[in-house]
Amino acid sequence: MFKRTAWILVATVVGLLALSARADYQPRAEKVADNVYAIVGPLGQRSADNDGLNANFGFVVTSTGVILIDSGASLLGAKKIEAAIARVTKQPVRWVVNTGSQDHRWLGNDYFAGKGAEVIAMSRTAATQAEYAAQHMEGMTRFLGKRVQGTKPLPAPKTLAGESATLERGGETLELTYTDTHFPGDAWVWLPKNGVMFSGDLVYVDRLLGVLPWSSVKNGQQAFKALAALKPARIVPGHGRVCDLAQAQRETGNYYDFLADKVGAAAREMEPLSATLDRYADLPAFRHLDNYEGLHRGNMSRAFTQFESQ
Ligand SMILES: [Zn+2]
């Protein structure tokens, strides 16, 4: 009899676990350096389950409030990020810094601004946010369904001029520099005191980076070299786990070098596109990365087009 009850109990627990696995994705903060945290999102696509948080976010806890780096893809996504921060500190989010204009970097801005946070970005980042707002809201509605309700696109109201800018908030220093790679106006956030780099969508690890029609391979190659020159101790990539420079070099820097040097050269020499795509279809250095099958050929094709016209 006891045995049977025990089995029912086990079955119930297993059932509950299965249910919770299907329930909402909840982001978790992990410590990167003193007072610096990363939230590493899933590598797959945006979904109602993950509220579009399929990217990385981060925050710095100061004595007067939290500096959040990137605000999530929706109102509900922003609330999930806020809950993850609340498990680490009682300090409220007083500042939001956006590294880019892709949906999950900024569609949570309005939520935090509504709670009194100052929302900050480089000026071209904010301009691109405004430009892509309607398109990204449309995409998010497709991915998230009714969970997108209440989300209002708010391009960063506080903008920073220049090619790079230093931001002092809560006694912390953040240096923003354009990378202009995945989206025009993308920037990184560098914490010189801790040697932590929030690369935005410049660095991808664990999964292959994506070259979109508006991405720039040439800028990616240059920006990665500039990032490497800073010798960051830790990198919070745009997607994938927190990593060191060596891994970022292998999985992003070397891929940009490949696209620019090999595919770019083929384009400049006016080789047929299909011959180039076939020759480099299988690259052992990168084929272990998630999304390789789905993205590699298209990435090469877009890189080819970019270098053909130069
Ligand atoms: Zn992204």
Residues whose N, C-alpha, C, O or C-beta is under 5 A from the ligand:
A	BS01	ZN	A55 Q102 D201
